[in-house]
Amino acid sequence: MSPQPKQTARSAALTLLNEVLGENRLMSELLGQGVLQGLDPADRARAQRLALETMRGLERADRLLQKHLRKNPPLSVRNVLRLATVELCQGGDAHGVVNEAVNLTAQDKRTQPMKGMVNAVLRKIAATGPEAWTHLRAPRLPKWLRDPLVMAYSGDVVAGFEQAHFNGAPLDLTAKSDAEAVAAATGGTLLPTGSVRLQQAGQVSALPGFDAGDWWVQDAAAALPAKVLNAQPGEIVLDMCAAPGGKTMQLAATGADVTAIDLSESRIARVAENLTRTGLQARLITGDALDHQGRYDAILLDAPCSATGTIRRHPDLPLAKDGSEFGALIDLQEQMIDHALTLLKPGGRLVFCTCSLLPDEGECQAEDALSRHPDLKIDRSRLDLPGVDPDWITEEGGLRLRPDYWAEQGGMDGFYMACLTT
C-alpha cells in the first residue's frame, strides 16, 4: 500500500473546496473538525487564504477556464483548476502552481488521466489569465440570495455588496479600554465608531496586546450593538446568544453584571477562553435561551440568522447554502424576541440584532415586534453614537449597516440592530 501524499497548503485548500462545493459544508465547521490539523500554522493560514480567495473569485475563474474546456471535468479536477487559476491570476509563480496542480490531479487514480489536460489548460491561463482577470466583473451572488437583495435594495446597491465581498475584509479589533493605545501598538487605524482596523494583520496571536488581553477580534459593525445597549456599571445584563464572545466582553468591560448564554458547549468554551485572556468576568450558561429565566435591566439578542452580512469574510456561505433555512430562522428570531421581552424588568431595554442583509431578519422583525406588543417602542436616541451616519438609520428607527459602507476603508459586515424599550 503506497503511503499517503504529504499534505500541503494547496492540497488542504483543495480539500476545503471539495467539501464546501461538493458536500455543502461550511468552512467554520470543517476547521472546527480539524481538517487542517496536519499543517504547521503558516501553511494552515495559507491553505485557508487560498481556499477563501478561490471561493471569492470562483465566477472569474470559471469564466476564464470555460474558454479552454470542451466539457466540464469532475468537480475535484475543476476545483484543482479553479484553485490554480485564482493563484496564477493573483501573481502566483506559474511553475510551482502548475506543477502542484498536475500532481494533485495525478494523486487520484480516477483523475490521473486528466493531468495532461490540467497542465495544458493552466499553461494557457498562466499566459493570458492575469490580464483577462482584471477586466472581469466582481463575482455575483447566487440567484437565491441575489434576487431578494435586489428587491430589497436595488441592483446597483447589491453590485456594491458584491464588490465588497470580492475585496474581502480587513481585521477589526475592539479594545478593552484604550482604543487609541491599541491602534498605536498594532499599527492599526482608529475607525469613526472606535474600532481599530488593520489592513494586513498577519498572525493574530502574534499582535501586540494579544497575550495581555488588551483587545479582541470583532468586525466594526458587530461592535455596535453593545454600544447601542450602553450597559452601565452594576446593571444586570443578559447576552442571549453569546458565542464567540465579542459582545459579552464588551458588556463585561462596562462593569455590568453579565450573564451569557449559548446553546453550544464548545462555543461557550471559546467565550470562557476569551474572558480569561482579557481578564473580564461573566456568568456563563450552556443552554437554550428560550428556556432561560431571570430579570434583567438590559438584554442583547444577537439572534441566529442567515449570516448573509458576513460574506466578506465567509465567501463559502452563499456557495454551501441555498436559503432553505430562512423561514425557520425568521420564526426562531420572532420567538426569541418575544421570550427576551418577558425577561426584562419594567423600563428595561432589548437590543435585537442580526448579521443579515435580509430585511425579513431585521427591519421586518422590529416592525412585527411593535405590532405584537403595543407597549413596545424603538428608542432612536440610542443610535446617536460616534461614527454612526444618520443615513444608516431606518424608517422604523433601527440601524442598517451594509458591506459597501466605508468602501474605501475596507467595508463592514452587514448588520441590523434596534433598541426596543418597554
Disulfide bonds with the S-S distance in Angstrom:
none
